Amino acid sequence: MTNIIEEEHRKGETAIYQKEKHGHSICGDAYYMIENDGYFLVAIADGLGSGENANRSARIAVNIIEKQHAGTSLEGLFVACNEALSHERGVVMTILKIDYASKNIFYGNIGNVGCILSINDGKCYRPIPSSGFLAGRRMTPRTYTYPYDSEVSFVLYSDGAEVHNMRDRFVQYHAAPSEFVQNMVGSNDAICKDDITIISGHMK
């Protein structure tokens, strides 16, 4: 049976699916998610390669985010993660922050961790990923800011996820994260050619 973790939050719900690459006992991806009175933040770090070394790099990145997300900009989080990974294999990463006070969505990315957004139950956005990775070298994350009024739905996914028809399925199930993730992982739940992490959420 597909292992999907469903979580309830103050302002919505999320669904998470993660599975390691076939032949490995540990996933090379890691994620972090936090909600407080001011904002909701979620991040996926995909360690380069697979197995224990990839997982180590991904864990270093999400541990930095866990410790520093309060009071640190997305750009600052990328800088801190990059410095911490200077002698590691490295990661690609996307961070999404929904700021309840300013009614803004902040997106930051380096590398191929994908994102789709639905804002105010309307237009879908698919931010273009930036090239590169975090491993101590000079880098510039790609950032976007999107205003919102009422509702935000999102999906973040590492590059092991099957993306065929993902946008169409997201449009159909964006307000029901567990249904969307269940629909997406049907083709991924057998033999995984790469580590997979999919996180979907609906906040209002």
C-alpha positions as a LaTeX table, in Angstrom:
\begin{tabular}{lrrr}
\hline
Residue & $x$ (\AA) & $y$ (\AA) & $z$ (\AA) \\
\hline
Met1 & 0.00 & 0.00 & 0.00 \\
Thr2 & 1.22 & 3.47 & $-0.88$ \\
Asn3 & 2.59 & 5.27 & 2.16 \\
Ile4 & 1.23 & 8.81 & 2.06 \\
Ile5 & 1.60 & 11.00 & 5.15 \\
Glu6 & $-1.33$ & 13.37 & 5.63 \\
Glu7 & $-0.97$ & 16.34 & 7.97 \\
Glu8 & $-3.48$ & 18.92 & 9.21 \\
His9 & $-2.35$ & 22.52 & 9.73 \\
Arg10 & $-3.91$ & 25.66 & 11.14 \\
Lys11 & $-4.82$ & 26.93 & 7.70 \\
Gly12 & $-4.93$ & 23.81 & 5.57 \\
Glu13 & $-3.58$ & 20.35 & 4.90 \\
Thr14 & $-0.64$ & 18.63 & 3.24 \\
Ala15 & 0.17 & 15.19 & 1.83 \\
Ile16 & 3.68 & 13.77 & 1.53 \\
Tyr17 & 5.04 & 10.80 & $-0.38$ \\
Gln18 & 8.67 & 9.71 & $-0.28$ \\
Lys19 & 10.44 & 6.62 & $-1.56$ \\
Glu20 & 14.07 & 5.64 & $-2.03$ \\
Lys21 & 15.65 & 4.66 & $-5.34$ \\
His22 & 15.42 & 0.97 & $-6.16$ \\
Gly23 & 18.36 & $-0.89$ & $-4.64$ \\
His24 & 18.92 & 1.59 & $-1.81$ \\
Ser25 & 17.74 & 1.45 & 1.79 \\
Ile26 & 17.62 & 5.20 & 2.35 \\
Cys27 & 16.17 & 8.10 & 0.36 \\
Gly28 & 18.60 & 10.73 & $-0.87$ \\
Asp29 & 15.92 & 13.45 & $-0.51$ \\
Ala30 & 14.91 & 15.25 & 2.69 \\
Tyr31 & 12.20 & 17.76 & 3.46 \\
Tyr32 & 11.23 & 20.24 & 6.14 \\
Met33 & 7.83 & 21.76 & 6.88 \\
Ile34 & 6.76 & 24.23 & 9.55 \\
Glu35 & 3.71 & 26.36 & 10.26 \\
Asn36 & 3.38 & 29.08 & 12.88 \\
Asp37 & 1.07 & 32.07 & 13.36 \\
Gly38 & 2.94 & 34.08 & 10.75 \\
Tyr39 & 3.68 & 31.70 & 7.89 \\
Phe40 & 3.87 & 28.22 & 6.43 \\
Leu41 & 7.21 & 27.06 & 5.01 \\
Val42 & 8.13 & 23.89 & 3.15 \\
Ala43 & 11.38 & 22.80 & 1.51 \\
Ile44 & 12.69 & 19.79 & $-0.41$ \\
Ala45 & 16.43 & 19.15 & $-0.64$ \\
Asp46 & 17.50 & 16.50 & $-3.16$ \\
Gly47 & 21.00 & 15.22 & $-2.47$ \\
Leu48 & 23.12 & 14.70 & $-5.56$ \\
Gly49 & 23.27 & 11.04 & $-6.46$ \\
Ser50 & 21.50 & 8.58 & $-4.18$ \\
Gly51 & 21.95 & 6.59 & $-0.98$ \\
Glu52 & 23.65 & 7.60 & 2.26 \\
Asn53 & 25.89 & 10.38 & 0.90 \\
Ala54 & 22.99 & 12.05 & $-0.88$ \\
Asn55 & 20.87 & 11.74 & 2.25 \\
Arg56 & 23.63 & 13.27 & 4.36 \\
Ser57 & 23.78 & 16.38 & 2.17 \\
Ala58 & 20.00 & 16.69 & 2.08 \\
Arg59 & 19.80 & 16.38 & 5.88 \\
Ile60 & 22.44 & 19.05 & 6.37 \\
Ala61 & 20.38 & 21.44 & 4.23 \\
Val62 & 17.03 & 20.85 & 5.95 \\
Asn63 & 18.66 & 21.06 & 9.38 \\
Ile64 & 19.95 & 24.53 & 8.48 \\
Ile65 & 16.45 & 25.57 & 7.40 \\
Glu66 & 14.95 & 24.18 & 10.61 \\
Lys67 & 17.37 & 26.22 & 12.72 \\
Gln68 & 17.34 & 29.46 & 10.75 \\
His69 & 13.95 & 29.86 & 9.04 \\
Ala70 & 12.68 & 32.34 & 11.65 \\
Gly71 & 13.90 & 35.81 & 10.73 \\
Thr72 & 15.97 & 34.69 & 7.73 \\
Ser73 & 15.05 & 35.48 & 4.12 \\
Leu74 & 14.89 & 32.72 & 1.53 \\
Glu75 & 18.05 & 34.09 & $-0.04$ \\
Gly76 & 19.73 & 33.94 & 3.38 \\
Leu77 & 18.68 & 30.32 & 3.84 \\
Phe78 & 20.23 & 29.37 & 0.50 \\
Val79 & 23.47 & 31.11 & 1.45 \\
Ala80 & 23.61 & 29.33 & 4.81 \\
Cys81 & 22.90 & 25.93 & 3.24 \\
Asn82 & 25.50 & 26.52 & 0.56 \\
Glu83 & 28.16 & 27.34 & 3.16 \\
Ala84 & 27.29 & 24.25 & 5.23 \\
Leu85 & 27.61 & 22.02 & 2.16 \\
Ser86 & 31.05 & 23.26 & 1.07 \\
His87 & 32.71 & 19.87 & 1.63 \\
Glu88 & 29.69 & 17.67 & 0.89 \\
Arg89 & 28.21 & 16.09 & $-2.20$ \\
Gly90 & 25.66 & 18.91 & $-2.46$ \\
Val91 & 21.94 & 19.34 & $-3.09$ \\
Val92 & 19.37 & 20.93 & $-5.33$ \\
Met93 & 16.57 & 22.59 & $-3.37$ \\
Thr94 & 13.29 & 24.48 & $-3.48$ \\
Ile95 & 11.78 & 26.48 & $-0.61$ \\
Leu96 & 8.22 & 27.80 & $-0.55$ \\
Lys97 & 6.98 & 30.23 & 2.10 \\
Ile98 & 3.36 & 31.39 & 2.42 \\
Asp99 & 3.37 & 34.56 & 4.51 \\
Tyr100 & $-0.01$ & 35.03 & 6.16 \\
Ala101 & 0.59 & 38.63 & 7.27 \\
Ser102 & 1.77 & 40.12 & 3.97 \\
Lys103 & $-0.36$ & 37.78 & 1.81 \\
Asn104 & 2.69 & 36.91 & $-0.27$ \\
Ile105 & 4.11 & 33.61 & $-1.46$ \\
Phe106 & 7.91 & 33.51 & $-1.58$ \\
Tyr107 & 9.59 & 30.92 & $-3.82$ \\
Gly108 & 13.29 & 30.14 & $-3.95$ \\
Asn109 & 15.09 & 27.49 & $-6.00$ \\
Ile110 & 18.43 & 26.16 & $-7.13$ \\
Gly111 & 18.35 & 23.05 & $-9.33$ \\
Asn112 & 15.65 & 20.68 & $-10.49$ \\
Val113 & 13.16 & 20.42 & $-7.63$ \\
Gly114 & 9.91 & 21.34 & $-9.35$ \\
Cys115 & 6.98 & 23.44 & $-8.16$ \\
Ile116 & 3.42 & 24.14 & $-9.32$ \\
Leu117 & 1.22 & 26.76 & $-7.66$ \\
Ser118 & $-2.49$ & 27.50 & $-7.85$ \\
Ile119 & $-3.35$ & 30.90 & $-6.40$ \\
Asn120 & $-6.84$ & 32.03 & $-5.37$ \\
Asp121 & $-8.27$ & 28.87 & $-6.96$ \\
Gly122 & $-7.38$ & 30.30 & $-10.34$ \\
Lys123 & $-4.31$ & 30.57 & $-12.53$ \\
Cys124 & $-1.54$ & 27.97 & $-12.22$ \\
Tyr125 & 2.10 & 28.99 & $-12.06$ \\
Arg126 & 5.09 & 26.77 & $-12.75$ \\
Pro127 & 8.25 & 28.66 & $-11.71$ \\
Ile128 & 11.21 & 27.91 & $-13.94$ \\
Pro129 & 13.95 & 26.11 & $-11.97$ \\
Ser130 & 17.41 & 27.62 & $-11.83$ \\
Ser131 & 20.49 & 25.68 & $-12.91$ \\
Gly132 & 23.16 & 24.67 & $-10.43$ \\
Phe133 & 23.38 & 23.12 & $-6.97$ \\
Leu134 & 24.46 & 23.96 & $-3.44$ \\
Ala135 & 27.94 & 22.68 & $-2.57$ \\
Gly136 & 29.90 & 25.71 & $-1.40$ \\
Arg137 & 30.47 & 27.27 & $-4.80$ \\
Arg138 & 29.14 & 30.66 & $-5.79$ \\
Met139 & 25.47 & 30.43 & $-6.73$ \\
Thr140 & 22.42 & 32.63 & $-7.21$ \\
Pro141 & 19.05 & 31.10 & $-6.36$ \\
Arg142 & 16.04 & 32.00 & $-8.47$ \\
Thr143 & 13.34 & 33.73 & $-6.43$ \\
Tyr144 & 9.79 & 34.84 & $-7.13$ \\
Thr145 & 7.11 & 36.59 & $-5.07$ \\
Tyr146 & 3.42 & 35.99 & $-5.76$ \\
Pro147 & 0.61 & 37.91 & $-4.00$ \\
Tyr148 & $-2.50$ & 36.00 & $-2.97$ \\
Asp149 & $-5.89$ & 36.87 & $-1.51$ \\
Ser150 & $-7.56$ & 33.69 & $-0.31$ \\
Glu151 & $-6.27$ & 30.23 & $-1.21$ \\
Val152 & $-2.92$ & 28.69 & $-2.17$ \\
Ser153 & $-2.36$ & 25.17 & $-3.45$ \\
Phe154 & 1.08 & 23.82 & $-4.26$ \\
Val155 & 3.11 & 20.77 & $-5.14$ \\
Leu156 & 6.87 & 20.42 & $-4.73$ \\
Tyr157 & 8.56 & 17.37 & $-6.24$ \\
Ser158 & 12.06 & 16.00 & $-6.68$ \\
Asp159 & 13.18 & 14.88 & $-10.11$ \\
Gly160 & 12.43 & 11.21 & $-9.47$ \\
Ala161 & 8.70 & 11.94 & $-9.64$ \\
Glu162 & 6.80 & 11.06 & $-12.79$ \\
Val163 & 5.71 & 14.43 & $-14.16$ \\
His164 & 3.61 & 13.26 & $-17.10$ \\
Asn165 & 0.27 & 15.08 & $-16.91$ \\
Met166 & 1.19 & 16.43 & $-13.46$ \\
Arg167 & $-0.11$ & 19.92 & $-14.19$ \\
Asp168 & $-3.44$ & 18.58 & $-15.48$ \\
Arg169 & $-3.83$ & 16.37 & $-12.41$ \\
Phe170 & $-2.89$ & 19.26 & $-10.16$ \\
Val171 & $-5.57$ & 21.46 & $-11.71$ \\
Gln172 & $-8.09$ & 18.69 & $-11.04$ \\
Tyr173 & $-7.04$ & 17.82 & $-7.47$ \\
His174 & $-5.25$ & 20.96 & $-6.22$ \\
Ala175 & $-7.69$ & 21.46 & $-3.32$ \\
Ala176 & $-7.36$ & 17.82 & $-2.19$ \\
Pro177 & $-3.64$ & 17.13 & $-1.55$ \\
Ser178 & $-4.00$ & 13.47 & $-0.54$ \\
Glu179 & $-6.06$ & 12.67 & $-3.63$ \\
Phe180 & $-3.57$ & 14.45 & $-5.86$ \\
Val181 & $-0.57$ & 12.64 & $-4.38$ \\
Gln182 & $-2.34$ & 9.27 & $-4.50$ \\
Asn183 & $-3.14$ & 9.90 & $-8.14$ \\
Met184 & 0.45 & 10.86 & $-8.90$ \\
Val185 & 2.26 & 7.99 & $-7.18$ \\
Gly186 & 0.33 & 5.17 & $-8.79$ \\
Ser187 & 2.96 & 4.93 & $-11.52$ \\
Asn188 & 5.86 & 5.57 & $-9.12$ \\
Asp189 & 5.04 & 3.04 & $-6.42$ \\
Ala190 & 6.72 & 0.03 & $-8.00$ \\
Ile191 & 10.41 & 0.18 & $-9.00$ \\
Cys192 & 11.82 & 3.69 & $-8.51$ \\
Lys193 & 14.54 & 4.75 & $-10.92$ \\
Asp194 & 15.42 & 7.63 & $-8.60$ \\
Asp195 & 14.57 & 8.96 & $-5.15$ \\
Ile196 & 11.09 & 10.45 & $-5.05$ \\
Thr197 & 9.58 & 13.13 & $-2.82$ \\
Ile198 & 6.21 & 14.75 & $-3.54$ \\
Ile199 & 4.64 & 17.28 & $-1.17$ \\
Ser200 & 1.27 & 18.81 & $-1.95$ \\
Gly201 & $-0.70$ & 21.28 & 0.14 \\
His202 & $-3.82$ & 23.43 & 0.17 \\
Met203 & $-3.84$ & 26.47 & 2.45 \\
Lys204 & $-6.60$ & 29.05 & 2.97 \\
\hline
\end{tabular}
